[in-house]
């Protein structure tokens, strides 16, 4: 991933990886179909651009992710055209919405807006939204404040364990739910809050 970050920084800003970062963990914190996130340490000039400090989360788009999605969606569109006539307007809108995911500058803008709105919310002390480092965000690269805390999935499992009194049962229930084999009772959704 360092090579991708280096190439992006060079093409967008004329900077090299080591101009911006002291280090980057080669092991991803998380990965999905579009990209993956790494923890990195900014050099001091860049950490001064925003209030998040020098440790950042760097979201890097997988090379070719947009082209792969476009191709896969065209196949999906063809199958729907055969099997579900009349769905083209819905598919067109779905395609437009999904394609916005392939520009991390939009995600940075959204983070900044949500962060601003949450600061005015009565929940501002309970919910934290990472601050994007917009000066270094590109279509393929999103840099944001690194927030430490419990993953949402772990928090849900902890709450469910507390309600059921048994971690093994809670883990099994969550696993079955993920696989679509079990329905969590309606009252259990209160645990997610």
N, C-alpha and C positions, 0 to 999 in steps of 0.2 A: 504494500500500500504506500510505502514511503515514495516509491518511484512515481506513482500516480499523483500524489500530493505535490511532489517536486515539479512534475511536468505541468500541472495545473497552475501552481504559483508562478512558474516561469512564463507560461503563455498569457496569463491574466495580468500579472503585476511586474514581471521582469525580476522576480525574486527566486532564490533557491531555498530549498527546504531548510538548510542550516542558517539562512538569514532570519528565518521566522521562529524556528523551534530549537530548543535545547535537546529535546528527545521526544520520541513517540513510541508507545508500547506496541510492538508488532502483533500482539495478541488482541483480537477484537473483543470489545466489551459486549457486543451484540451484532448480529448480522441478519439481514432480510434479503428479499429478492432484488431490491434496487441498490442497496448499499450496506455498508457496515460502519461501526463507530469504534474509534480508538481514543485512548486517553493520551494527551500530549502535554508538554510543558513549553510554553511560549518564552521567547527571549524578552527581556524587560522592555524594549521599546514598544513591542506589540501588546504586552499586557497592560500598558498605560492607556490604550485606546478605549477600554471599557472597564466596568467596575468588578468584573468577575475574577480577577487575580490572574496568576500565570498558568494554572492548570485548566485545560480545556478539553472538551469532547469534540472530536473531529469526525464528522460524518462524511464518508467518501463513497461516491457512486461507483458501483461496479462497472468496469469497462464494457461497453456494448449493451448495457441494461435497457436503455431506451429502444434500441433497434430490435432487441429480442422481444420486448413487450409489443412493439408495433407489429412485428411479424406474427407473433402468437395471437394478437387481437384480430388480425386480418383472417386468420384461420377460424377463429371463434365467430367472427362476423359472417363468414361464409356458411358455417354450420347453422347459425341462427337463421340466416336467410332461407335455408332449405327447410329447417324444422319449425321456425317461428316467424312466419311471414307477418309483416307489419310492425316488427320490433325495431326497425332501423332508426327511427327518431330517438328511442331510448338508448340504443347502442351508441349512437352519435354523441349524445350527451355524456354517457358513461365514459366514452373514449376521451372527450374533452376534459372531463374532470380528472381522470387518471393521468393524462399527459402533464397536468400541472405538477404532479409529484416528481417529475424529472427536471425540475429547476429548483435547486436548494436555496436560491435567492428568494423565491416566493415563501419557502418555509421559514427563512430568517425573518422576513417581513411579518409573517403570521405570528412567529414567536414574540416579536417585539410588540405587536398589537395585543396579544393575549396577556403578555407580561404587564403592559400598561393597564389593561382593563382589570386584571386581577389585583393590581395594587390599589384600586379603588373599591374593591369588593370587600364585603364583611368576612370573606374567607382568606384574606391576604396573609394572615398569620399562619394558616394551616396548609396553604398550597404554594409551592414555589415553582416558578417557570424560569428556565435558564435564559440568561441574557445572550443574545447572539452577538458575535463579533463581526458585525456587518461589513466592516472595512476589508475583511479577508474572506468573505463568502463569495462563491462563484456558482455557476450552474451545477458543477459536479462536487463542490466542496462546501460544507457547512461547519463553521466553527462556533461553538457556544460554551457558555459557562458550564463547568463540570460540577454537577450537584451530587453530593453524597447523600445516601439515604437508602431506604428499603425499596426493593422493586415492588411494583404494584401486585404482581402475582404472588410474591412471598407474603405481603401484607394480607392479601385475601386468604391465603392458606393459614396464616396465623390466626386470623379472626374466626375462620371456620373451625380450626382446631380448638379454639377457646369455646366456641358454641357447642361443639360436639364432644369435647373432652378427650379426643383421640386423634393424634396427628396422622396415623396410618389410615384411619377411616376418612379423614379430611382429604389427604393426598389421593386416595383411591377415588373418592367422589369427584374431585377436580379432574383427575385423569379421564374418568368415564365421561364427564361433561365435555371435555375437549374432543373426545372421540365421537361425541354425539350419541352415546349409548345410554345416557341417563339424564333425567331432567331434575335439576335442583329445585326443591320445593319453593314456591313463590316467597314464603317468609324468609328463606335464606338469602334472597337478594338484598335484604336489609344489611347484611354483613359487609357488603361491598362499599357502603357509604363511608 
